[in-house]
Amino acid sequence: MVEGPGQLTVCSSSRLKLLGPFFELARLLGEVLFEQSDLSLELVDVDWGSEP
């Protein structure tokens, strides 16, 4: 019965190690998307302000 949980923890740790880089990439992509969205909002505000 003790080997069961041990194997589960090993599997979970290996999965976390494999998914680690993916989560990091997701965070980087999220930050870039948020930055781009902020820039786009600023550009839209400027365009609306420049229009008569």
N, C-alpha and C positions, 0 to 999 in steps of 0.2 A: 504493500500500500504506500510505502514511503517513496518508492521509485516513481510512482505516478506523478505526484506534485513536482518532484525533482525534474522530470522530463518536461513537464508543462512550463516550469520556470525557464528551463534552457531554451525551449521553443520560443517563448515570449521574448526572451532576451535576444535571441538570434533575429527574430522578426523586427524587434525595435532597432537593432543594429542595421538591418537591411533597409528599414523605412526611415532611419535617421536622416540620411542625405535627402530623401524625397521631401521630408518635412522642412528641412533647411531650404531647399529650392522653393517650396511652396511659400515659405516666409519671405524669401527674397522677391519672388514674383508678386506676392501680396503688397510688399512695400513699394515695388516699382509701379504696380497698378494704382495704388493710392496716390503716389506722387504724380503719376500721369493724370489721374482724375482731378487732382487739385490744380495742376497746370491747365488742364482743359477748362475747368470752371473759371479760372482767372482769365484765360483767353476769351471765353464767352462773355464774361463781364466787360472786358475791355472792348470787345466788338460792339456790344449793345451800347456802351457809353459813347463810342466814336460815331455811331449812327445818329443821324439827325432826329 
